[in-house]
């Protein structure tokens, strides 16, 4: 068996190659263990979140409880 490594630049390219290989009925295996890099947009959102006032912070459970009460879920 031959092994080929392909480095893709973005999710769009990954989807294209995956679809192509499936259509050609070529078996492939994705390695999800590669290093993850944050996009500029992700970094911007994180930086903005770090600047927020922590006194207004609510954890996920508090938020879910509020949504449940408000919408009767």
C-alpha positions in Angstrom: 0.0 0.0 0.0 1.3 3.5 -0.9 0.8 6.4 1.4 0.5 10.0 0.2 0.3 13.1 2.4 -1.6 16.1 1.2 -1.4 19.5 3.0 -4.4 21.6 2.3 -4.6 25.3 2.8 -8.2 25.7 4.0 -11.5 23.9 4.6 -12.7 24.6 1.1 -9.7 22.7 -0.4 -10.2 19.9 2.1 -13.8 19.5 1.1 -13.0 19.5 -2.6 -10.3 16.9 -2.3 -12.4 14.7 0.0 -15.3 14.9 -2.5 -13.1 14.1 -5.4 -11.6 11.1 -3.7 -15.0 9.8 -2.8 -16.3 10.2 -6.4 -13.2 8.4 -7.7 -13.8 5.6 -5.1 -10.3 6.1 -3.7 -10.0 5.1 -0.1 -8.5 7.7 2.1 -7.9 8.4 5.8 -7.9 11.8 7.4 -5.4 12.6 10.1 -7.1 15.0 12.5 -4.1 15.1 14.8 -2.3 17.9 12.8 -1.5 21.1 14.6 -4.4 23.6 14.6 -3.8 27.1 13.6 -6.1 30.0 14.6 -7.3 32.2 11.7 -7.0 36.0 12.0 -10.7 36.2 12.6 -10.5 33.7 15.5 -7.6 35.6 17.0 -9.6 38.8 16.8 -12.7 37.3 18.5 -10.5 35.9 21.3 -8.7 39.2 21.8 -12.1 41.0 22.1 -13.4 38.4 24.6 -10.3 38.9 26.7 -11.0 42.7 26.9 -14.6 42.1 28.2 -15.5 43.0 31.8 -15.3 39.9 33.9 -17.8 41.1 36.4 -20.5 40.6 33.8 -19.4 37.0 33.1 -21.9 34.2 33.3 -20.9 30.6 32.9 -22.5 28.2 30.4 -24.8 26.7 33.0 -26.2 30.1 34.0 -26.8 31.0 30.4 -28.5 27.7 29.6 -30.7 28.1 32.7 -31.8 31.6 31.6 -32.5 30.4 28.0 -34.5 27.4 29.5 -36.6 29.7 31.7 -37.2 32.3 29.0 -38.2 29.8 26.3 -39.7 27.0 28.4 -37.3 24.4 27.3 
